[in-house]
Amino acid sequence: MIDATALDFDKSGGLIPVVVQDAATLQVLTLAYMDRAALDETITSKEATFFSRSRGGRWRKGEISGDRLHVVSITPDCDGDALVLKVRPVGNACHLNRISCFGDEDAPGLGRIARLEATIAARAAADPSESWTARLLSEGPKRAAQKVGEEGVETALAGAAGPDTELASEAADLVYHLLVLLRARNMVFQDVLDVLAQRAEAARQTDGPPGT
């Protein structure tokens, strides 16, 4: 996962700052610290373990609250003296029972897509008579695809002649139904992002570096 021997723990007196980020939404959840032992425990357990400066020792997130952080990746910065920890949170990251230690705001920007995707996945198990999402999923991909087509037309019409508020509302409906369709096909939005990344890389390879 990471070469701990390449990190510089001495620069900050044996500790290294760790930015903890939700792997799905990319929301910053908290800032913590690790010593070498805490990092080793994190790598072994695959659960975020830190060094508490107030307690003067290591602690694994969730030992008391049950709100755990399952590690997806650990990435050092260019100097090897700071880390980004991407995690799948179970519960809240903040001790004040908030998603993030940095305010009450939920996942910003495109992180809202991942949060909506998680909600759709949760609603899949709901009663179809009580949840529109569950109903769509129970009717299969063709029904979800039909709704994407309908919402696509409505979005296009709003874009051609409607006010900005209408276009934004119709586009939101389109995105929601697209995510439902992806879920019905056992896909996720990351599959779409992967295609965009591949296309961007192909374009970069074709264009070449600046000045060529």
Phi, psi and omega per residue, in radians:
M1 nan -0.731 3.136
I2 -2.844 2.601 3.079
D3 -1.598 1.734 -3.070
A4 -1.140 -0.457 -3.117
T5 -1.203 -0.314 -3.123
A6 -1.519 -0.053 -3.101
L7 -1.559 2.619 -3.117
D8 -1.791 1.578 3.105
F9 -1.416 -0.349 -3.043
D10 -1.265 -0.455 -3.042
K11 -1.041 -0.611 -3.110
S12 -2.033 0.649 3.038
G13 1.216 0.582 3.094
G14 1.689 -0.077 3.134
L15 -2.029 2.704 3.112
I16 -2.327 2.302 -3.136
P17 -1.248 2.528 -3.078
V18 -2.284 2.051 3.020
V19 -1.534 2.109 -3.100
V20 -1.759 2.198 -2.998
Q21 -2.274 2.405 3.063
D22 -1.165 2.155 -3.061
A23 -1.145 -0.500 -3.098
A24 -1.480 -0.832 -3.036
T25 -1.690 -0.259 -3.062
L26 1.154 0.235 3.068
Q27 -1.211 2.358 3.058
V28 -1.301 2.148 -3.044
L29 -1.672 -0.722 -3.113
T30 -2.901 2.931 2.987
L31 -2.077 2.200 -3.115
A32 -2.368 -3.038 -3.121
Y33 -2.336 2.629 3.054
M34 -2.282 2.510 2.829
D35 -1.729 -3.132 -3.065
R36 -1.091 -0.670 -3.127
A37 -1.141 -0.705 3.125
A38 -1.145 -0.672 3.094
L39 -1.129 -0.775 3.120
D40 -1.047 -0.716 3.132
E41 -1.176 -0.664 3.098
T42 -1.087 -0.776 -3.139
I43 -1.116 -0.725 -3.098
T44 -1.242 -0.803 -3.053
S45 -1.505 -0.360 -3.045
K46 1.070 0.427 2.982
E47 -2.189 2.423 -3.051
A48 -1.058 2.143 3.104
T49 -2.213 2.292 -3.024
F50 -2.159 3.031 2.964
F51 -1.855 2.070 -3.133
S52 -1.519 2.069 3.121
R53 -1.224 -0.530 3.134
S54 -1.319 -0.645 -3.138
R55 -1.501 -0.342 -3.138
G56 1.265 0.521 3.139
G57 -2.948 3.109 -3.106
R58 -1.348 2.632 3.027
W59 -2.649 2.410 3.098
R60 -1.617 2.214 -3.133
K61 -0.970 2.215 3.097
G62 1.717 0.009 -3.137
E63 -1.035 -0.590 -3.141
I64 -1.818 -0.825 -3.040
S65 -1.416 -0.458 -3.037
G66 1.473 -0.045 3.117
D67 -1.488 1.670 -3.002
R68 -1.737 2.832 3.118
L69 -2.167 1.814 3.134
H70 -1.470 2.190 -2.984
V71 -1.375 2.282 3.052
V72 -1.752 -0.765 3.133
S73 -2.728 2.729 3.068
I74 -2.255 2.127 -3.075
T75 -2.212 2.156 3.086
P76 -1.428 2.765 3.032
D77 -1.416 -3.123 -3.024
C78 -1.145 -0.437 -3.132
D79 -1.649 -0.113 -3.137
G80 1.231 0.401 -3.131
D81 -2.143 0.314 3.054
A82 -2.744 2.709 -3.091
L83 -2.273 2.612 2.882
V84 -1.944 2.138 -3.127
L85 -1.879 1.934 3.061
K86 -1.618 2.295 -2.987
V87 -2.365 2.830 2.901
R88 -1.856 1.821 -3.073
P89 -1.325 2.479 2.972
V90 -1.986 1.796 -3.034
G91 1.615 -2.686 -3.069
N92 -1.732 2.600 3.116
A93 -1.488 -0.464 -3.049
C94 -1.608 2.507 3.133
H95 -1.240 -0.172 3.062
L96 -1.586 0.297 3.136
N97 1.063 0.719 3.024
R98 -2.036 2.731 3.140
I99 -1.022 -0.772 -3.088
S100 -2.213 2.642 3.041
C101 -1.291 -0.215 -3.075
F102 -1.790 1.110 3.044
G103 1.623 3.099 -3.064
D104 -1.550 -0.195 -3.061
E105 -1.102 2.411 3.046
D106 -1.364 -3.091 -3.078
A107 -0.873 2.147 -3.093
P108 -1.508 2.907 3.006
G109 0.965 -2.380 -3.126
L110 -1.168 -0.211 3.045
G111 -1.064 -0.407 3.098
R112 -1.103 -0.540 3.094
I113 -1.079 -0.839 -3.138
A114 -1.124 -0.657 3.125
R115 -1.156 -0.719 3.101
L116 -1.150 -0.678 3.115
E117 -1.072 -0.706 3.100
A118 -1.148 -0.664 3.100
T119 -1.129 -0.737 3.111
I120 -1.077 -0.744 3.118
A121 -1.079 -0.688 3.128
A122 -1.196 -0.669 -3.118
R123 -1.244 -0.277 -3.121
A124 -1.021 -0.486 -3.118
A125 -1.603 0.026 -3.106
A126 -1.365 2.968 3.087
D127 -1.268 2.125 -3.130
P128 -1.017 -0.412 3.119
S129 -1.335 -0.233 -3.094
E130 -2.016 -0.175 -3.084
S131 -2.350 2.150 3.106
W132 -1.095 -0.673 3.120
T133 -1.090 -0.838 3.134
A134 -1.081 -0.646 3.134
R135 -1.128 -0.821 3.119
L136 -1.021 -0.801 -3.113
L137 -1.149 -0.631 -3.138
S138 -1.195 -0.444 -3.120
E139 -1.499 -0.121 3.015
G140 1.642 2.995 -3.065
P141 -1.065 -0.600 -3.095
K142 -1.088 -0.697 3.123
R143 -1.174 -0.740 3.102
A144 -1.125 -0.681 3.121
A145 -1.130 -0.660 3.089
Q146 -1.052 -0.749 -3.140
K147 -1.156 -0.637 3.085
V148 -1.080 -0.730 3.103
G149 -1.080 -0.786 3.140
E150 -1.089 -0.806 -3.107
E151 -1.209 -0.527 3.094
G152 -1.128 -0.735 3.094
V153 -1.120 -0.786 -3.138
E154 -1.103 -0.644 3.098
T155 -1.159 -0.736 3.129
A156 -1.094 -0.745 3.129
L157 -1.124 -0.718 3.111
A158 -1.137 -0.661 3.128
G159 -1.182 -0.535 -3.115
A160 -1.395 -0.629 -2.999
A161 -2.451 -0.109 -3.064
G162 -1.609 2.926 3.059
P163 -1.239 2.906 -3.099
D164 -1.029 -0.677 -3.116
T165 -1.103 -0.671 3.125
E166 -1.186 -0.747 3.124
L167 -1.068 -0.757 3.133
A168 -1.102 -0.717 -3.129
S169 -1.162 -0.785 3.140
E170 -1.179 -0.645 3.107
A171 -1.133 -0.635 3.088
A172 -1.112 -0.736 3.090
D173 -1.078 -0.714 3.139
L174 -1.103 -0.797 -3.139
V175 -1.084 -0.765 3.127
Y176 -1.024 -0.862 -3.094
H177 -1.201 -0.531 3.042
L178 -1.115 -0.712 3.114
L179 -1.154 -0.640 3.069
V180 -1.119 -0.744 3.114
L181 -1.077 -0.761 3.110
L182 -1.062 -0.750 3.107
R183 -1.084 -0.711 3.130
A184 -1.112 -0.454 3.116
R185 -1.706 0.231 -3.122
N186 1.027 0.672 3.082
M187 -2.094 2.918 3.085
V188 -2.285 2.883 -3.102
F189 -1.101 -0.429 3.099
Q190 -1.055 -0.523 3.081
D191 -1.076 -0.655 3.087
V192 -1.205 -0.769 3.131
L193 -1.098 -0.608 3.112
D194 -1.097 -0.705 3.105
V195 -1.119 -0.747 3.110
L196 -1.083 -0.695 3.122
A197 -1.139 -0.713 3.108
Q198 -1.106 -0.714 3.115
R199 -1.146 -0.702 3.120
A200 -1.111 -0.715 3.124
E201 -1.165 -0.704 3.105
A202 -1.104 -0.688 3.113
A203 -1.158 -0.674 3.132
R204 -1.140 -0.720 3.123
Q205 -1.130 -0.627 -3.137
T206 -1.248 -0.773 -3.094
D207 -1.267 -0.591 -3.098
G208 1.361 2.972 -3.138
P209 -1.175 2.741 3.127
P210 -0.981 2.436 3.078
G211 1.583 -0.040 3.139
T212 -1.625 nan nan
